[in-house]
């Protein structure tokens, strides 16, 4: 499903719209990838909160399209206390801002890109490795 750039009179995609795009992107991933990702929860939020932005050293909520929160798979141990549920956050306002700035990338592709990028962190990959893998795909 390719979402065209918004018309001047159109309402921007809602949280529910982005959630549907994220769910479709998740469902389109290979089954083995989804199985390895395990119990990752995907959350769509309006924007990152001030505490998150401060922790990331960012000034604007438009600078953060997504975030992985949790202990990545390379750091987990059976001897650790029960881990918190790993979560991927997708931030609606920043994604829409980037979508408009890019102008030629369908929204569903951008949402899928951000989702896969953040799941890459769940697998213990750093930004450079994730970007290289996405460039190869």
N, CA, C and O atoms as CSV, one atom per row, in Angstrom:
chain,resi,resn,atom,element,x,y,z
A,1,UNK,N,N,0.845,-1.171,0.000
A,1,UNK,CA,C,0.000,0.000,0.000
A,1,UNK,C,C,0.884,1.224,0.000
A,1,UNK,O,O,1.561,1.492,0.993
A,2,UNK,N,N,0.898,1.963,-1.068
A,2,UNK,CA,C,1.696,3.165,-1.181
A,2,UNK,C,C,0.827,4.363,-0.858
A,2,UNK,O,O,-0.240,4.554,-1.441
A,3,UNK,N,N,1.302,5.166,0.082
A,3,UNK,CA,C,0.557,6.338,0.505
A,3,UNK,C,C,1.165,7.567,-0.156
A,3,UNK,O,O,2.328,7.882,0.095
A,4,UNK,N,N,0.402,8.275,-1.001
A,4,UNK,CA,C,0.948,9.455,-1.661
A,4,UNK,C,C,1.154,10.593,-0.671
A,4,UNK,O,O,0.599,10.588,0.428
A,5,UNK,N,N,1.958,11.561,-1.077
A,5,UNK,CA,C,2.162,12.745,-0.246
A,5,UNK,C,C,0.810,13.424,-0.032
A,5,UNK,O,O,-0.065,13.366,-0.895
A,6,UNK,N,N,0.647,14.069,1.130
A,6,UNK,CA,C,-0.659,14.657,1.448
A,6,UNK,C,C,-0.999,15.827,0.539
A,6,UNK,O,O,-0.127,16.612,0.165
A,7,UNK,N,N,-2.271,15.935,0.188
A,7,UNK,CA,C,-2.765,17.098,-0.537
A,7,UNK,C,C,-2.886,18.233,0.462
A,7,UNK,O,O,-2.956,18.002,1.669
A,8,UNK,N,N,-2.910,19.446,-0.034
A,8,UNK,CA,C,-2.958,20.616,0.851
A,8,UNK,C,C,-4.191,20.595,1.752
A,8,UNK,O,O,-4.135,21.126,2.862
A,9,UNK,N,N,-5.286,20.010,1.320
A,9,UNK,CA,C,-6.528,20.012,2.079
A,9,UNK,C,C,-6.734,18.729,2.894
A,9,UNK,O,O,-7.706,18.627,3.644
A,10,UNK,N,N,-5.859,17.783,2.760
A,10,UNK,CA,C,-6.034,16.482,3.429
A,10,UNK,C,C,-5.576,16.550,4.884
A,10,UNK,O,O,-4.683,17.319,5.240
A,11,UNK,N,N,-6.212,15.728,5.708
A,11,UNK,CA,C,-5.774,15.604,7.097
A,11,UNK,C,C,-4.530,14.717,7.138
A,11,UNK,O,O,-4.422,13.770,6.358
A,12,UNK,N,N,-3.603,15.008,8.026
A,12,UNK,CA,C,-2.415,14.154,8.119
A,12,UNK,C,C,-2.796,12.772,8.657
A,12,UNK,O,O,-3.780,12.635,9.383
A,13,UNK,N,N,-2.025,11.764,8.302
A,13,UNK,CA,C,-2.286,10.424,8.832
A,13,UNK,C,C,-2.269,10.434,10.360
A,13,UNK,O,O,-1.415,11.063,10.984
A,14,UNK,N,N,-3.216,9.736,10.936
A,14,UNK,CA,C,-3.377,9.685,12.392
A,14,UNK,C,C,-2.468,8.623,13.005
A,14,UNK,O,O,-1.773,7.891,12.301
A,15,UNK,N,N,-2.493,8.562,14.332
A,15,UNK,CA,C,-1.781,7.493,15.033
A,15,UNK,C,C,-2.276,6.125,14.567
A,15,UNK,O,O,-1.481,5.209,14.357
A,16,UNK,N,N,-3.584,5.994,14.410
A,16,UNK,CA,C,-4.158,4.736,13.938
A,16,UNK,C,C,-3.693,4.401,12.527
A,16,UNK,O,O,-3.427,3.240,12.217
A,17,UNK,N,N,-3.595,5.419,11.671
A,17,UNK,CA,C,-3.114,5.197,10.306
A,17,UNK,C,C,-1.679,4.680,10.323
A,17,UNK,O,O,-1.347,3.734,9.609
A,18,UNK,N,N,-0.822,5.308,11.145
A,18,UNK,CA,C,0.563,4.854,11.222
A,18,UNK,C,C,0.661,3.473,11.846
A,18,UNK,O,O,1.516,2.676,11.459
A,19,UNK,N,N,-0.202,3.184,12.803
A,19,UNK,CA,C,-0.204,1.849,13.394
A,19,UNK,C,C,-0.561,0.804,12.343
A,19,UNK,O,O,0.043,-0.268,12.307
A,20,UNK,N,N,-1.530,1.105,11.493
A,20,UNK,CA,C,-1.907,0.177,10.427
A,20,UNK,C,C,-0.745,-0.031,9.455
A,20,UNK,O,O,-0.504,-1.151,9.004
A,21,UNK,N,N,-0.026,1.048,9.132
A,21,UNK,CA,C,1.134,0.922,8.245
A,21,UNK,C,C,2.247,0.102,8.900
A,21,UNK,O,O,2.892,-0.716,8.243
A,22,UNK,N,N,2.467,0.325,10.190
A,22,UNK,CA,C,3.495,-0.438,10.909
A,22,UNK,C,C,3.113,-1.908,10.983
A,22,UNK,O,O,3.966,-2.779,10.811
A,23,UNK,N,N,1.852,-2.190,11.236
A,23,UNK,CA,C,1.379,-3.588,11.299
A,23,UNK,C,C,1.549,-4.261,9.943
A,23,UNK,O,O,1.983,-5.411,9.873
A,24,UNK,N,N,1.209,-3.552,8.863
A,24,UNK,CA,C,1.378,-4.104,7.515
A,24,UNK,C,C,2.858,-4.342,7.217
A,24,UNK,O,O,3.212,-5.351,6.608
A,25,UNK,N,N,3.719,-3.423,7.640
A,25,UNK,CA,C,5.159,-3.599,7.429
A,25,UNK,C,C,5.674,-4.801,8.204
A,25,UNK,O,O,6.479,-5.577,7.688
A,26,UNK,N,N,5.211,-4.960,9.445
A,26,UNK,CA,C,5.598,-6.109,10.274
A,26,UNK,C,C,5.151,-7.410,9.602
A,26,UNK,O,O,5.923,-8.363,9.494
A,27,UNK,N,N,3.903,-7.432,9.158
A,27,UNK,CA,C,3.351,-8.633,8.530
A,27,UNK,C,C,4.066,-8.990,7.233
A,27,UNK,O,O,4.101,-10.158,6.844
A,28,UNK,N,N,4.637,-7.992,6.560
A,28,UNK,CA,C,5.341,-8.223,5.296
A,28,UNK,C,C,6.761,-8.754,5.495
A,28,UNK,O,O,7.382,-9.235,4.548
A,29,UNK,N,N,7.273,-8.667,6.721
A,29,UNK,CA,C,8.621,-9.176,6.997
A,29,UNK,C,C,8.610,-10.704,6.922
A,29,UNK,O,O,7.593,-11.337,7.206
A,30,UNK,N,N,9.741,-11.287,6.541
A,30,UNK,CA,C,9.799,-12.752,6.496
A,30,UNK,C,C,9.474,-13.362,7.857
A,30,UNK,O,O,9.855,-12.829,8.899
A,31,UNK,N,N,8.777,-14.467,7.828
A,31,UNK,CA,C,8.333,-15.153,9.055
A,31,UNK,C,C,9.513,-15.428,9.999
A,31,UNK,O,O,9.394,-15.233,11.209
A,32,UNK,N,N,10.638,-15.875,9.456
A,32,UNK,CA,C,11.802,-16.165,10.290
A,32,UNK,C,C,12.312,-14.935,11.023
A,32,UNK,O,O,12.726,-15.021,12.179
A,33,UNK,N,N,12.281,-13.795,10.354
A,33,UNK,CA,C,12.704,-12.539,10.969
A,33,UNK,C,C,11.779,-12.189,12.124
A,33,UNK,O,O,12.236,-11.816,13.204
A,34,UNK,N,N,10.475,-12.311,11.891
A,34,UNK,CA,C,9.497,-12.010,12.940
A,34,UNK,C,C,9.647,-12.974,14.113
A,34,UNK,O,O,9.537,-12.574,15.272
A,35,UNK,N,N,9.897,-14.245,13.805
A,35,UNK,CA,C,10.085,-15.230,14.875
A,35,UNK,C,C,11.310,-14.900,15.714
A,35,UNK,O,O,11.272,-15.014,16.939
A,36,UNK,N,N,12.403,-14.488,15.062
A,36,UNK,CA,C,13.615,-14.118,15.797
A,36,UNK,C,C,13.409,-12.858,16.636
A,36,UNK,O,O,13.980,-12.722,17.717
A,37,UNK,N,N,12.595,-11.947,16.130
A,37,UNK,CA,C,12.322,-10.704,16.871
A,37,UNK,C,C,11.543,-10.999,18.147
A,37,UNK,O,O,11.617,-10.249,19.120
A,38,UNK,N,N,10.804,-12.088,18.132
A,38,UNK,CA,C,10.122,-12.541,19.339
A,38,UNK,C,C,9.060,-11.604,19.855
A,38,UNK,O,O,8.110,-11.262,19.151
A,39,UNK,N,N,9.237,-11.194,21.098
A,39,UNK,CA,C,8.189,-10.491,21.824
A,39,UNK,C,C,8.266,-8.968,21.745
A,39,UNK,O,O,7.784,-8.286,22.649
A,40,UNK,N,N,8.852,-8.428,20.699
A,40,UNK,CA,C,8.944,-6.978,20.556
A,40,UNK,C,C,7.547,-6.383,20.407
A,40,UNK,O,O,6.735,-6.863,19.616
A,41,UNK,N,N,7.282,-5.335,21.178
A,41,UNK,CA,C,6.020,-4.608,21.101
A,41,UNK,C,C,6.268,-3.351,20.277
A,41,UNK,O,O,7.264,-2.654,20.473
A,42,UNK,N,N,5.360,-3.071,19.361
A,42,UNK,CA,C,5.468,-1.876,18.524
A,42,UNK,C,C,4.450,-0.858,19.016
A,42,UNK,O,O,3.258,-1.147,19.116
A,43,UNK,N,N,4.947,0.349,19.325
A,43,UNK,CA,C,4.063,1.423,19.811
A,43,UNK,C,C,4.218,2.636,18.913
A,43,UNK,O,O,5.325,3.012,18.528
A,44,UNK,N,N,3.096,3.232,18.592
A,44,UNK,CA,C,3.085,4.466,17.815
A,44,UNK,C,C,2.705,5.587,18.772
A,44,UNK,O,O,1.670,5.531,19.436
A,45,UNK,N,N,3.547,6.594,18.831
A,45,UNK,CA,C,3.267,7.735,19.704
A,45,UNK,C,C,3.397,9.017,18.910
A,45,UNK,O,O,4.033,9.050,17.857
A,46,UNK,N,N,2.793,10.062,19.421
A,46,UNK,CA,C,2.806,11.354,18.742
A,46,UNK,C,C,4.237,11.858,18.552
A,46,UNK,O,O,4.627,12.235,17.447
A,47,UNK,N,N,5.019,11.861,19.639
A,47,UNK,CA,C,6.421,12.277,19.572
A,47,UNK,C,C,7.132,11.784,20.823
A,47,UNK,O,O,6.504,11.397,21.809
A,48,UNK,N,N,8.443,11.807,20.756
A,48,UNK,CA,C,9.242,11.421,21.916
A,48,UNK,C,C,9.048,12.452,23.027
A,48,UNK,O,O,8.901,13.646,22.765
A,49,UNK,N,N,9.051,11.972,24.265
A,49,UNK,CA,C,8.882,12.900,25.389
A,49,UNK,C,C,10.210,13.619,25.684
A,49,UNK,O,O,11.264,13.237,25.176
A,50,UNK,N,N,10.132,14.653,26.504
A,50,UNK,CA,C,11.305,15.474,26.816
A,50,UNK,C,C,12.423,14.656,27.458
A,50,UNK,O,O,13.597,14.880,27.165
A,51,UNK,N,N,12.073,13.720,28.322
A,51,UNK,CA,C,13.072,12.887,28.986
A,51,UNK,C,C,13.840,12.040,27.967
A,51,UNK,O,O,15.064,11.927,28.044
A,52,UNK,N,N,13.124,11.455,27.026
A,52,UNK,CA,C,13.767,10.644,25.984
A,52,UNK,C,C,14.677,11.504,25.122
A,52,UNK,O,O,15.809,11.122,24.826
A,53,UNK,N,N,14.178,12.667,24.720
A,53,UNK,CA,C,14.984,13.565,23.898
A,53,UNK,C,C,16.252,13.988,24.628
A,53,UNK,O,O,17.331,14.013,24.037
A,54,UNK,N,N,16.125,14.321,25.913
A,54,UNK,CA,C,17.294,14.719,26.699
A,54,UNK,C,C,18.295,13.572,26.795
A,54,UNK,O,O,19.499,13.786,26.650
A,55,UNK,N,N,17.808,12.362,27.036
A,55,UNK,CA,C,18.695,11.195,27.138
A,55,UNK,C,C,19.429,10.935,25.825
A,55,UNK,O,O,20.551,10.427,25.829
A,56,UNK,N,N,18.802,11.280,24.710
A,56,UNK,CA,C,19.400,11.067,23.391
A,56,UNK,C,C,20.235,12.270,22.950
A,56,UNK,O,O,20.892,12.219,21.911
A,57,UNK,N,N,20.214,13.343,23.729
A,57,UNK,CA,C,20.950,14.548,23.373
A,57,UNK,C,C,20.315,15.311,22.219
A,57,UNK,O,O,21.010,15.972,21.447
A,58,UNK,N,N,18.997,15.218,22.102
A,58,UNK,CA,C,18.280,15.881,21.015
A,58,UNK,C,C,17.462,17.049,21.564
A,58,UNK,O,O,16.967,17.009,22.690
A,59,UNK,N,N,17.336,18.083,20.742
A,59,UNK,CA,C,16.574,19.267,21.151
A,59,UNK,C,C,15.144,19.258,20.652
A,59,UNK,O,O,14.264,19.850,21.276
A,60,UNK,N,N,14.904,18.594,19.537
A,60,UNK,CA,C,13.590,18.661,18.903
A,60,UNK,C,C,12.974,17.272,18.756
A,60,UNK,O,O,13.675,16.322,18.408
A,61,UNK,N,N,11.679,17.142,19.015
A,61,UNK,CA,C,11.024,15.851,18.805
A,61,UNK,C,C,10.982,15.451,17.327
A,61,UNK,O,O,10.714,14.293,17.006
A,62,UNK,N,N,11.242,16.395,16.438
A,62,UNK,CA,C,11.269,16.084,15.006
A,62,UNK,C,C,12.571,15.388,14.585
A,62,UNK,O,O,12.710,14.951,13.443
A,63,UNK,N,N,13.512,15.293,15.516
A,63,UNK,CA,C,14.795,14.646,15.214
A,63,UNK,C,C,14.799,13.155,15.505
A,63,UNK,O,O,15.797,12.487,15.237
A,64,UNK,N,N,13.713,12.614,16.045
A,64,UNK,CA,C,13.682,11.202,16.424
A,64,UNK,C,C,12.431,10.537,15.845
A,64,UNK,O,O,11.316,10.754,16.320
A,65,UNK,N,N,12.646,9.717,14.800
A,65,UNK,CA,C,11.517,9.037,14.157
A,65,UNK,C,C,11.172,7.724,14.833
A,65,UNK,O,O,10.032,7.267,14.757
A,66,UNK,N,N,12.151,7.109,15.496
A,66,UNK,CA,C,11.906,5.834,16.146
A,66,UNK,C,C,12.929,5.565,17.223
A,66,UNK,O,O,13.978,6.206,17.281
A,67,UNK,N,N,12.606,4.595,18.089
A,67,UNK,CA,C,13.494,4.265,19.200
A,67,UNK,C,C,13.265,2.821,19.616
A,67,UNK,O,O,12.129,2.356,19.712
A,68,UNK,N,N,14.366,2.121,19.860
A,68,UNK,CA,C,14.276,0.787,20.458
A,68,UNK,C,C,14.557,0.937,21.938
A,68,UNK,O,O,15.523,1.594,22.327
A,69,UNK,N,N,13.722,0.333,22.760
A,69,UNK,CA,C,13.915,0.377,24.201
A,69,UNK,C,C,13.870,-1.051,24.726
A,69,UNK,O,O,12.873,-1.754,24.563
A,70,UNK,N,N,14.947,-1.465,25.348
A,70,UNK,CA,C,15.012,-2.809,25.903
A,70,UNK,C,C,16.435,-3.322,25.875
A,70,UNK,O,O,17.357,-2.617,25.466
A,71,UNK,N,N,16.601,-4.542,26.310
A,71,UNK,CA,C,17.905,-5.201,26.279
A,71,UNK,C,C,17.955,-5.978,24.977
A,71,UNK,O,O,17.119,-6.846,24.727
A,72,UNK,N,N,18.957,-5.656,24.139
A,72,UNK,CA,C,19.000,-6.337,22.853
A,72,UNK,C,C,19.367,-7.815,23.035
A,72,UNK,O,O,19.875,-8.226,24.078
A,73,UNK,N,N,19.099,-8.581,22.009
A,73,UNK,CA,C,19.266,-10.031,22.093
A,73,UNK,C,C,20.705,-10.455,22.382
A,73,UNK,O,O,20.924,-11.525,22.950
A,74,UNK,N,N,21.684,-9.640,22.002
A,74,UNK,CA,C,23.082,-10.008,22.255
A,74,UNK,C,C,23.479,-9.791,23.710
A,74,UNK,O,O,24.514,-10.294,24.148
A,75,UNK,N,N,22.674,-9.053,24.462
A,75,UNK,CA,C,22.990,-8.742,25.857
A,75,UNK,C,C,22.158,-9.527,26.861
A,75,UNK,O,O,22.427,-9.477,28.062
A,76,UNK,N,N,21.165,-10.239,26.389
A,76,UNK,CA,C,20.295,-10.993,27.296
A,76,UNK,C,C,21.006,-12.218,27.840
A,76,UNK,O,O,21.843,-12.830,27.176
A,77,UNK,N,N,20.648,-12.554,29.064
A,77,UNK,CA,C,21.213,-13.736,29.714
A,77,UNK,C,C,20.105,-14.432,30.502
A,77,UNK,O,O,19.218,-13.781,31.053
A,78,UNK,N,N,20.167,-15.742,30.546
A,78,UNK,CA,C,19.161,-16.475,31.314
A,78,UNK,C,C,19.313,-16.233,32.805
A,78,UNK,O,O,18.386,-16.495,33.571
A,79,UNK,N,N,20.478,-15.731,33.229
A,79,UNK,CA,C,20.684,-15.466,34.650
A,79,UNK,C,C,20.221,-14.066,35.065
A,79,UNK,O,O,20.213,-13.737,36.251
A,80,UNK,N,N,19.838,-13.247,34.087
A,80,UNK,CA,C,19.332,-11.909,34.399
A,80,UNK,C,C,17.930,-12.001,34.989
A,80,UNK,O,O,17.199,-12.953,34.716
A,81,UNK,N,N,17.556,-11.010,35.800
A,81,UNK,CA,C,16.159,-10.988,36.255
A,81,UNK,C,C,15.249,-10.842,35.039
A,81,UNK,O,O,15.711,-10.521,33.944
A,82,UNK,N,N,13.981,-11.075,35.232
A,82,UNK,CA,C,13.034,-10.994,34.126
A,82,UNK,C,C,13.199,-9.662,33.393
A,82,UNK,O,O,13.049,-8.599,33.994
A,83,UNK,N,N,13.504,-9.719,32.110
A,83,UNK,CA,C,13.718,-8.467,31.371
A,83,UNK,C,C,12.398,-7.754,31.108
A,83,UNK,O,O,11.327,-8.361,31.082
A,84,UNK,N,N,12.515,-6.459,30.914
A,84,UNK,CA,C,11.338,-5.710,30.511
A,84,UNK,C,C,11.010,-6.069,29.069
A,84,UNK,O,O,11.877,-6.539,28.332
A,85,UNK,N,N,9.798,-5.856,28.675
A,85,UNK,CA,C,9.378,-6.159,27.311
A,85,UNK,C,C,10.097,-5.223,26.350
A,85,UNK,O,O,10.042,-4.006,26.522
A,86,UNK,N,N,10.772,-5.771,25.337
A,86,UNK,CA,C,11.422,-4.901,24.348
A,86,UNK,C,C,10.355,-4.166,23.534
A,86,UNK,O,O,9.335,-4.739,23.151
A,87,UNK,N,N,10.620,-2.887,23.283
A,87,UNK,CA,C,9.634,-2.066,22.586
A,87,UNK,C,C,10.296,-1.259,21.476
A,87,UNK,O,O,11.423,-0.783,21.607
A,88,UNK,N,N,9.562,-1.125,20.392
A,88,UNK,CA,C,9.941,-0.225,19.313
A,88,UNK,C,C,8.908,0.885,19.301
A,88,UNK,O,O,7.708,0.634,19.197
A,89,UNK,N,N,9.387,2.111,19.408
A,89,UNK,CA,C,8.526,3.278,19.340
A,89,UNK,C,C,8.701,3.925,17.969
A,89,UNK,O,O,9.822,4.141,17.510
A,90,UNK,N,N,7.593,4.227,17.334
A,90,UNK,CA,C,7.595,5.013,16.106
A,90,UNK,C,C,6.887,6.322,16.427
A,90,UNK,O,O,5.784,6.326,16.974
A,91,UNK,N,N,7.537,7.438,16.080
A,91,UNK,CA,C,7.027,8.746,16.460
A,91,UNK,C,C,6.391,9.451,15.261
A,91,UNK,O,O,7.068,9.855,14.316
A,92,UNK,N,N,5.083,9.581,15.336
A,92,UNK,CA,C,4.264,10.060,14.235
A,92,UNK,C,C,4.720,11.413,13.673
A,92,UNK,O,O,4.944,11.528,12.468
A,93,UNK,N,N,4.859,12.425,14.515
A,93,UNK,CA,C,5.181,13.758,14.006
A,93,UNK,C,C,6.521,13.796,13.283
A,93,UNK,O,O,6.643,14.422,12.230
A,94,UNK,N,N,7.519,13.134,13.839
A,94,UNK,CA,C,8.843,13.116,13.195
A,94,UNK,C,C,8.805,12.339,11.887
A,94,UNK,O,O,9.448,12.730,10.913
A,95,UNK,N,N,8.056,11.242,11.861
A,95,UNK,CA,C,7.936,10.466,10.624
A,95,UNK,C,C,7.223,11.287,9.555
A,95,UNK,O,O,7.659,11.316,8.405
A,96,UNK,N,N,6.141,11.949,9.923
A,96,UNK,CA,C,5.423,12.766,8.947
A,96,UNK,C,C,6.277,13.933,8.464
A,96,UNK,O,O,6.235,14.284,7.285
A,97,UNK,N,N,7.042,14.530,9.357
A,97,UNK,CA,C,7.935,15.625,8.983
A,97,UNK,C,C,8.983,15.136,7.982
A,97,UNK,O,O,9.255,15.808,6.987
A,98,UNK,N,N,9.564,13.974,8.243
A,98,UNK,CA,C,10.567,13.424,7.318
A,98,UNK,C,C,9.916,13.051,5.987
A,98,UNK,O,O,10.496,13.284,4.926
A,99,UNK,N,N,8.728,12.481,6.037
A,99,UNK,CA,C,7.997,12.091,4.828
A,99,UNK,C,C,7.762,13.302,3.924
A,99,UNK,O,O,7.971,13.238,2.713
A,100,UNK,N,N,7.327,14.398,4.528
A,100,UNK,CA,C,7.072,15.615,3.755
A,100,UNK,C,C,8.390,16.176,3.222
A,100,UNK,O,O,8.456,16.606,2.071
A,101,UNK,N,N,9.431,16.178,4.041
A,101,UNK,CA,C,10.724,16.707,3.614
A,101,UNK,C,C,11.298,15.890,2.455
A,101,UNK,O,O,11.870,16.456,1.523
A,102,UNK,N,N,11.151,14.576,2.509
A,102,UNK,CA,C,11.670,13.728,1.431
A,102,UNK,C,C,10.874,13.930,0.149
A,102,UNK,O,O,11.443,13.997,-0.941
A,103,UNK,N,N,9.565,14.026,0.285
A,103,UNK,CA,C,8.708,14.331,-0.846
A,103,UNK,C,C,8.445,13.219,-1.840
A,103,UNK,O,O,7.403,13.227,-2.495
A,104,UNK,N,N,9.345,12.268,-1.977
A,104,UNK,CA,C,9.178,11.245,-3.009
A,104,UNK,C,C,9.210,9.818,-2.466
A,104,UNK,O,O,9.299,8.860,-3.234
A,105,UNK,N,N,9.139,9.680,-1.150
A,105,UNK,CA,C,9.142,8.362,-0.526
A,105,UNK,C,C,7.743,8.084,0.002
A,105,UNK,O,O,7.217,8.859,0.801
A,106,UNK,N,N,7.132,6.981,-0.439
A,106,UNK,CA,C,5.795,6.657,0.085
A,106,UNK,C,C,5.842,6.458,1.607
A,106,UNK,O,O,6.814,5.933,2.150
A,107,UNK,N,N,4.781,6.885,2.271
A,107,UNK,CA,C,4.736,6.810,3.729
A,107,UNK,C,C,4.883,5.381,4.227
A,107,UNK,O,O,5.564,5.147,5.225
A,108,UNK,N,N,4.264,4.428,3.556
A,108,UNK,CA,C,4.382,3.041,4.018
A,108,UNK,C,C,5.826,2.557,3.959
A,108,UNK,O,O,6.254,1.795,4.826
A,109,UNK,N,N,6.584,2.987,2.951
A,109,UNK,CA,C,7.998,2.601,2.858
A,109,UNK,C,C,8.824,3.249,3.971
A,109,UNK,O,O,9.716,2.614,4.534
A,110,UNK,N,N,8.531,4.500,4.285
A,110,UNK,CA,C,9.252,5.175,5.361
A,110,UNK,C,C,8.958,4.521,6.702
A,110,UNK,O,O,9.876,4.294,7.490
A,111,UNK,N,N,7.701,4.217,6.974
A,111,UNK,CA,C,7.338,3.552,8.226
A,111,UNK,C,C,8.033,2.197,8.317
A,111,UNK,O,O,8.563,1.844,9.370
A,112,UNK,N,N,8.035,1.436,7.225
A,112,UNK,CA,C,8.714,0.135,7.211
A,112,UNK,C,C,10.209,0.298,7.474
A,112,UNK,O,O,10.801,-0.489,8.213
A,113,UNK,N,N,10.812,1.306,6.879
A,113,UNK,CA,C,12.248,1.555,7.066
A,113,UNK,C,C,12.559,1.849,8.532
A,113,UNK,O,O,13.491,1.278,9.099
A,114,UNK,N,N,11.782,2.734,9.139
A,114,UNK,CA,C,12.018,3.088,10.544
A,114,UNK,C,C,11.794,1.864,11.437
A,114,UNK,O,O,12.568,1.618,12.362
A,115,UNK,N,N,10.748,1.109,11.160
A,115,UNK,CA,C,10.451,-0.089,11.947
A,115,UNK,C,C,11.599,-1.094,11.873
A,115,UNK,O,O,12.069,-1.578,12.902
A,116,UNK,N,N,12.048,-1.408,10.666
A,116,UNK,CA,C,13.140,-2.374,10.498
A,116,UNK,C,C,14.418,-1.857,11.147
A,116,UNK,O,O,15.165,-2.624,11.755
A,117,UNK,N,N,14.667,-0.569,11.020
A,117,UNK,CA,C,15.855,0.026,11.653
A,117,UNK,C,C,15.826,-0.207,13.167
A,117,UNK,O,O,16.820,-0.638,13.751
A,118,UNK,N,N,14.697,0.076,13.789
A,118,UNK,CA,C,14.610,-0.081,15.246
A,118,UNK,C,C,14.655,-1.552,15.665
A,118,UNK,O,O,15.231,-1.879,16.703
A,119,UNK,N,N,14.071,-2.417,14.890
A,119,UNK,CA,C,14.169,-3.849,15.199
A,119,UNK,C,C,15.613,-4.316,15.061
A,119,UNK,O,O,16.039,-5.235,15.761
A,120,UNK,N,N,16.358,-3.694,14.173
A,120,UNK,CA,C,17.793,-3.998,14.060
A,120,UNK,C,C,18.513,-3.777,15.379
A,120,UNK,O,O,19.420,-4.534,15.726
A,121,UNK,N,N,18.117,-2.746,16.116
A,121,UNK,CA,C,18.715,-2.513,17.442
A,121,UNK,C,C,18.358,-3.641,18.407
A,121,UNK,O,O,19.158,-3.995,19.273
A,122,UNK,N,N,17.165,-4.202,18.261
A,122,UNK,CA,C,16.761,-5.345,19.084
A,122,UNK,C,C,17.714,-6.527,18.851
A,122,UNK,O,O,17.989,-7.306,19.764
A,123,UNK,N,N,18.204,-6.643,17.631
A,123,UNK,CA,C,19.148,-7.709,17.297
A,123,UNK,C,C,20.589,-7.354,17.673
A,123,UNK,O,O,21.503,-8.145,17.441
A,124,UNK,N,N,20.793,-6.176,18.248
A,124,UNK,CA,C,22.124,-5.782,18.709
A,124,UNK,C,C,22.960,-5.068,17.664
A,124,UNK,O,O,24.167,-4.910,17.849
A,125,UNK,N,N,22.356,-4.637,16.579
A,125,UNK,CA,C,23.088,-3.943,15.519
A,125,UNK,C,C,23.155,-2.452,15.805
A,125,UNK,O,O,22.213,-1.872,16.346
A,126,UNK,N,N,24.284,-1.828,15.436
A,126,UNK,CA,C,24.394,-0.382,15.603
A,126,UNK,C,C,23.870,0.318,14.342
A,126,UNK,O,O,23.589,-0.332,13.335
A,127,UNK,N,N,23.744,1.637,14.409
A,127,UNK,CA,C,23.163,2.405,13.305
A,127,UNK,C,C,23.898,2.181,11.985
A,127,UNK,O,O,23.262,2.002,10.946
A,128,UNK,N,N,25.230,2.188,12.018
A,128,UNK,CA,C,26.000,2.024,10.782
A,128,UNK,C,C,25.727,0.673,10.128
A,128,UNK,O,O,25.559,0.596,8.911
A,129,UNK,N,N,25.683,-0.385,10.922
A,129,UNK,CA,C,25.438,-1.729,10.382
A,129,UNK,C,C,24.010,-1.844,9.850
A,129,UNK,O,O,23.780,-2.450,8.804
A,130,UNK,N,N,23.062,-1.266,10.568
A,130,UNK,CA,C,21.674,-1.293,10.108
A,130,UNK,C,C,21.549,-0.560,8.778
A,130,UNK,O,O,20.931,-1.062,7.840
A,131,UNK,N,N,22.141,0.634,8.702
A,131,UNK,CA,C,22.069,1.419,7.464
A,131,UNK,C,C,22.707,0.655,6.310
A,131,UNK,O,O,22.174,0.660,5.200
A,132,UNK,N,N,23.828,0.007,6.551
A,132,UNK,CA,C,24.490,-0.770,5.489
A,132,UNK,C,C,23.599,-1.919,5.025
A,132,UNK,O,O,23.486,-2.171,3.826
A,133,UNK,N,N,22.973,-2.609,5.957
A,133,UNK,CA,C,22.095,-3.703,5.591
A,133,UNK,C,C,20.872,-3.211,4.822
A,133,UNK,O,O,20.452,-3.845,3.854
A,134,UNK,N,N,20.305,-2.095,5.241
A,134,UNK,CA,C,19.145,-1.549,4.540
A,134,UNK,C,C,19.535,-1.068,3.141
A,134,UNK,O,O,18.745,-1.188,2.204
A,135,UNK,N,N,20.739,-0.528,2.994
A,135,UNK,CA,C,21.203,-0.101,1.668
A,135,UNK,C,C,21.371,-1.300,0.738
A,135,UNK,O,O,21.126,-1.199,-0.464
A,136,UNK,N,N,21.791,-2.442,1.303
A,136,UNK,CA,C,21.971,-3.649,0.496
A,136,UNK,C,C,20.642,-4.274,0.090
A,136,UNK,O,O,20.553,-4.928,-0.950
A,137,UNK,N,N,19.618,-4.078,0.901
A,137,UNK,CA,C,18.308,-4.733,0.641
A,137,UNK,C,C,17.599,-4.155,-0.552
A,137,UNK,O,O,16.501,-4.596,-0.891
